[in-house]
Amino acid sequence: MSKRIKITLASLLVAIILLSAAGCAGRNGGGAVAVTAATAERRELETTLELSGVLAPVHSVDIASKISGKAVSLGANVGSAVRTGDVLIQLDTDTLSAQLAQAEAGLQSAGAAAEAAVNQALLAGINLDAAQKLYDRTRVLYESGAVSQSQMDDITDKLNIAKNQYENASGPAQAQAQAAISTARANVRNIQVQIDNATIRSPIDGIVAVQNVNVGQVVAPSVTVISIVDTSTLKLKSTVSQDLLPLLAVGREMDVTINSYPDLSLKGTISNIGPIAVSTGEVFPLEIAVNNSGDLLAGLSARASTRITVEGIVIPSSAVAQGGGESYLFVISDNTAVKRIVKAGLKSNQAAQILSGLSAGEKVAVTNVGALADNKPVTVK
């Protein structure tokens, strides 16, 4: 190898070593970053708690027909306001009316049969009374020897037959006649109920939101044909984290703002806090009742807010950064920034609550946080 080639290779090797050293020096932190530090304090933090969600009707009813039938008229359409008891759908009742007439005729027939059974019992009673008197007279004659044994036996048989006829006419026959009347009445009532069910009425005051039937269409029982929503009171459906649950309670008043109507200010009241966390984990469903002035529609997005005061570890909000789905900050110790994962709570424009990961008295960087890395040298202003 020539002397010139050796010199060139040596120079290249020195350059690589110098570049590697410079890179390592950069990775080891380079120069110190100037930061302003603040001390974490245990104190009160007053801020605005804001929840977002969607307005939904407090009451909604899906209505299905109880019987099968053809719709002959509609009392309302989608968007119509209805009152409790208003007719929504009328089904055809011609067949049911014919069945009712037949059932009423059957009831009349059962009543006539029952009346005949009563008359039969009265007649059997008269026959029994006559047979008893004949038996008594014949008994006297028999004991005096004026009547033979065969005559006495014949009179006794007639009395027993009269007794059996009376007992049957006044007992089982009467019960059977009354049972027939009860069955006929039940049949009439059943058909009357079906006729009543052919008129589908609104169970609440509200607005028709869904209508799945047209005139002439046959509806099947237990299938939703119309839906009514009551929008006089709406509920803002939102969620709240488990850390904020102790700060809220049913009955607390909140300010409500509708995103589509930013100039409209409303008041709402927490009406329900779900006892079970939703599937997303660690958040609980919450509902806020809002009186509807008439301009609000279900489905609008809205926000609810309230002023609250909490006590805990508080630091300037600029000290908290986000990354990788976590909150973190830099604790200053011996002129070194140490990255610390924390759990942040409520925030205001100036301060933030730290729920875990930081103790009172520790110093944190509040400026140039974006320029810091774990174990980065700093100079504190």
C-alpha positions in Angstrom: 0.0 0.0 0.0 1.4 3.4 -0.9 2.2 6.0 1.6 -0.5 8.4 0.2 -3.2 5.8 0.6 -2.2 5.2 4.2 -2.4 8.9 5.0 -5.9 9.1 3.4 -7.3 6.2 5.3 -5.9 7.5 8.5 -7.5 10.9 7.9 -10.9 9.2 7.2 -10.7 7.2 10.4 -10.0 10.3 12.5 -13.0 12.1 10.9 -15.3 9.2 11.7 -14.1 9.1 15.3 -14.7 12.9 15.7 -18.2 12.7 14.2 -19.1 9.8 16.5 -17.9 11.7 19.5 -19.9 14.7 18.5 -23.0 12.5 18.1 -22.6 10.9 21.5 -22.2 14.3 23.1 -25.4 15.4 21.5 -27.3 12.4 22.7 -25.9 12.9 26.2 -27.8 16.2 26.5 -25.5 18.9 25.0 -25.8 22.3 26.8 -28.1 23.0 29.7 -31.6 24.4 29.0 -32.7 27.5 30.8 -36.0 27.0 32.6 -38.2 28.7 35.1 -39.2 26.4 38.0 -42.2 26.4 40.3 -42.9 24.6 43.6 -45.8 22.2 43.8 -48.2 23.3 46.5 -51.1 21.8 48.3 -53.9 24.4 47.9 -57.3 25.0 46.5 -57.9 25.3 42.8 -61.0 27.0 41.4 -61.9 26.2 37.8 -64.8 25.5 35.5 -65.8 21.9 35.0 -67.2 21.4 31.5 -69.0 18.3 30.1 -70.1 17.7 26.5 -72.7 15.5 25.1 -75.9 15.2 23.0 -79.4 16.2 23.8 -81.9 13.4 23.9 -85.6 13.2 24.8 -86.4 12.3 28.4 -89.4 10.2 27.4 -89.7 8.2 24.2 -92.2 5.4 23.4 -92.2 2.8 20.7 -95.8 1.8 19.9 -96.8 -1.6 18.5 -100.2 -2.9 17.6 -101.6 -5.6 19.9 -103.6 -7.2 17.1 -103.2 -7.8 13.4 -105.2 -5.6 11.1 -105.3 -3.3 8.1 -104.7 0.4 8.7 -107.7 2.4 7.4 -106.7 5.9 8.7 -103.8 7.7 10.3 -104.3 10.4 12.9 -100.8 11.9 12.8 -97.7 12.0 10.6 -94.0 12.4 11.4 -93.4 15.7 13.1 -97.0 16.0 14.3 -97.6 17.1 17.9 -99.9 14.7 19.7 -101.6 14.6 23.1 -102.2 11.7 25.4 -105.2 9.7 24.0 -105.0 11.1 20.5 -105.7 8.5 17.8 -102.6 7.6 15.9 -103.8 4.6 13.8 -107.2 3.2 13.1 -107.3 -0.5 12.0 -110.2 -2.1 10.2 -112.8 -3.6 12.5 -115.4 -5.0 10.1 -114.5 -8.6 10.9 -114.3 -8.0 14.6 -117.7 -6.2 14.5 -119.3 -9.3 12.9 -117.6 -11.5 15.5 -118.9 -9.3 18.2 -122.5 -9.5 16.9 -122.2 -13.3 16.9 -120.7 -13.4 20.4 -123.5 -11.2 21.7 -126.1 -13.5 20.1 -124.4 -16.4 21.9 -124.6 -14.5 25.2 -128.3 -14.0 24.6 -128.8 -17.7 23.9 -126.9 -18.6 27.0 -129.1 -16.2 29.0 -132.2 -17.8 27.6 -130.9 -21.3 28.4 -130.2 -20.2 32.0 -133.7 -18.8 32.3 -135.1 -22.1 31.0 -132.9 -24.0 33.6 -134.4 -21.8 36.3 -137.9 -22.6 35.2 -137.0 -26.2 35.0 -135.8 -26.1 38.6 -139.1 -24.5 39.7 -141.1 -27.1 37.9 -139.0 -29.9 39.4 -139.6 -28.3 42.8 -143.4 -28.4 42.3 -143.2 -32.0 41.1 -141.1 -32.9 44.2 -143.6 -31.3 46.5 -146.5 -33.2 44.9 -144.6 -36.5 45.1 -143.8 -35.9 48.7 -147.4 -35.3 49.6 -148.6 -38.4 47.7 -145.9 -40.4 49.5 -147.0 -39.1 52.9 -150.7 -40.0 52.3 -149.8 -43.4 50.9 -147.5 -44.1 53.8 -150.5 -43.6 56.2 -152.7 -45.9 54.2 -149.9 -48.5 53.9 -149.4 -48.6 57.7 -153.2 -49.1 58.1 -153.1 -52.0 55.6 -155.2 -50.2 53.0 -152.3 -50.1 50.5 -150.3 -53.0 49.3 -146.5 -53.2 49.4 -146.2 -52.9 45.7 -148.2 -49.7 45.6 -146.0 -48.3 48.4 -142.9 -49.2 46.5 -144.2 -47.5 43.3 -145.0 -44.3 45.2 -141.5 -44.4 46.9 -139.8 -44.8 43.5 -141.7 -41.8 42.1 -140.6 -39.7 45.1 -137.0 -40.6 44.6 -137.2 -39.7 40.9 -138.7 -36.3 41.7 -135.9 -35.7 44.3 -133.2 -36.5 41.7 -134.8 -34.4 39.1 -135.0 -31.4 41.5 -131.4 -31.8 42.7 -130.1 -31.9 39.1 -132.3 -29.0 38.0 -131.4 -26.8 41.0 -127.7 -27.8 41.1 -125.6 -29.0 38.1 -128.0 -27.7 35.5 -128.0 -24.2 37.1 -124.2 -24.2 37.4 -123.8 -25.3 33.7 -126.2 -22.6 32.6 -124.2 -19.9 34.6 -120.9 -21.2 33.2 -122.3 -20.9 29.7 -123.2 -17.3 30.4 -119.8 -16.5 31.8 -118.1 -18.1 28.7 -120.3 -16.1 26.4 -119.6 -12.8 28.3 -115.9 -13.5 28.2 -116.1 -14.0 24.5 -117.9 -10.7 24.0 -115.4 -8.9 26.2 -112.5 -10.4 24.4 -113.8 -9.2 21.0 -114.6 -5.8 22.5 -111.0 -5.5 23.7 -109.7 -6.4 20.2 -112.0 -3.7 18.8 -110.6 -1.2 21.3 -107.0 -2.3 20.4 -107.8 -1.6 16.8 -107.7 2.1 17.7 -104.0 2.9 18.5 -103.7 6.0 20.7 -100.8 8.0 22.0 -99.8 7.1 25.6 -97.9 10.4 26.1 -97.8 14.1 24.9 -95.1 14.4 22.4 -94.1 14.5 18.7 -94.3 11.7 16.2 -90.7 10.8 15.4 -91.0 7.5 13.5 -94.0 6.1 11.4 -93.6 2.7 9.8 -97.2 2.2 8.5 -99.3 3.6 5.6 -103.0 3.5 5.0 -104.0 0.1 3.5 -101.0 -1.7 5.0 -101.5 -4.7 7.3 -99.7 -4.4 10.6 -98.5 -7.3 12.7 -98.7 -7.5 16.5 -95.7 -6.6 18.6 -93.9 -4.8 15.7 -93.2 -1.1 16.3 -95.3 1.0 13.9 -94.9 4.5 15.4 -92.6 6.2 17.9 -93.5 9.2 20.1 -90.9 11.4 21.8 -91.5 14.0 24.5 -89.2 16.9 24.0 -90.7 19.3 26.5 -87.7 18.3 28.7 -84.5 17.1 27.2 -81.5 15.4 28.8 -77.9 16.1 28.0 -76.3 12.7 28.0 -72.6 12.8 28.8 -70.0 10.9 30.8 -67.8 11.9 33.8 -64.5 10.3 35.0 -64.4 8.6 38.3 -62.1 11.2 39.7 -64.8 13.9 39.2 -67.7 11.8 40.7 -67.2 13.2 44.2 -67.6 16.7 42.9 -71.0 16.2 41.3 -74.4 15.1 42.7 -77.9 14.7 41.5 -79.7 18.1 41.8 -76.7 20.2 41.0 -77.4 23.1 38.7 -75.3 23.6 35.6 -75.0 26.2 32.8 -75.9 24.7 29.4 -74.8 25.9 26.0 -76.1 24.6 22.7 -73.4 24.4 20.1 -75.8 25.4 17.3 -77.1 28.3 19.4 -74.1 29.9 21.1 -76.1 32.9 22.3 -78.7 30.8 24.0 -78.0 30.3 27.7 -79.9 27.7 29.6 -79.9 26.1 33.0 -79.9 22.4 33.6 -80.0 20.1 36.6 -78.1 16.8 37.0 -80.9 14.2 37.0 -79.0 11.0 37.0 -75.5 9.6 37.5 -75.2 6.0 36.4 -74.0 3.5 39.0 -72.0 1.4 36.6 -69.1 2.6 34.4 -69.6 2.5 30.7 -67.7 0.0 28.5 -64.9 2.5 27.6 -63.8 2.2 31.2 -63.4 4.5 34.3 -66.2 6.9 33.1 -69.8 6.9 34.3 -72.9 8.0 32.4 -74.4 11.3 33.5 -77.7 13.0 32.5 -78.6 16.7 32.8 -82.3 17.7 32.5 -82.9 20.8 30.4 -86.3 22.5 30.0 -87.0 22.9 26.3 -88.2 26.4 25.3 -89.5 24.9 22.1 -86.5 25.7 19.9 -84.4 22.7 20.9 -84.3 19.4 19.0 -83.1 16.0 20.2 -79.7 15.2 18.8 -78.1 18.6 19.2 -74.7 18.7 20.7 -74.3 20.7 23.9 -72.0 21.6 26.8 -72.7 21.9 30.5 -70.4 23.7 32.9 -70.2 24.6 36.5 -67.7 26.3 38.8 -66.0 24.0 41.3 -63.2 24.2 43.9 -60.9 21.3 44.6 -58.0 20.9 47.0 -54.8 19.0 46.2 -51.3 19.3 44.6 -51.4 22.3 42.3 -48.8 23.5 39.8 -48.8 26.0 36.8 -50.6 24.4 33.9 -47.7 25.1 31.5 -45.7 22.5 33.4 -47.9 19.6 32.2 -47.3 18.1 28.8 -49.0 15.3 26.9 -47.4 12.5 25.0 -48.3 8.9 24.2 -51.7 9.2 25.8 -50.1 10.2 29.2 -49.5 13.4 31.1 -46.0 14.1 32.2 -43.8 16.9 33.6 -40.2 17.5 34.5 -39.1 17.6 38.2 -36.0 19.7 38.7 -33.4 18.1 41.0 -29.7 19.1 41.2 -30.0 21.2 38.0 -31.3 18.1 36.1 -34.8 17.7 34.6 -36.3 14.3 35.5 -39.3 13.2 33.4 -42.2 12.1 35.6 -45.4 10.5 34.5 -48.3 12.0 36.5 -52.1 11.8 36.6 -53.6 15.2 36.0 -56.9 16.3 37.3 -58.7 19.6 36.8 -57.1 22.5 35.0 -57.6 26.2 34.8 -55.9 28.7 32.5 -53.1 29.1 35.0 -53.0 26.0 37.2 -53.4 22.3 37.1 -54.3 19.7 39.7 -52.0 16.7 40.0 -53.8 13.6 41.4 -50.7 11.3 41.6 -47.0 11.3 40.7 -46.0 14.5 42.4 -45.6 15.6 46.0 -45.9 19.1 47.6 -42.5 20.9 47.7 -41.1 19.4 44.6 -39.9 21.8 41.9 -41.1 21.5 38.3 -40.1 23.2 35.0 -42.8 25.6 33.7 -40.9 27.0 30.7 -39.1 25.4 27.8 -40.8 22.1 28.7 -40.9 21.1 25.0 -37.1 21.4 24.9 -36.5 19.0 27.8 -35.8 15.3 27.9 -35.2 12.9 30.8 -32.0 13.7 32.7 -31.5 16.9 30.7 -29.2 19.5 32.5 -30.9 22.7 33.2 -30.2 26.1 34.6 -33.0 27.5 36.7 -33.8 31.2 36.4 
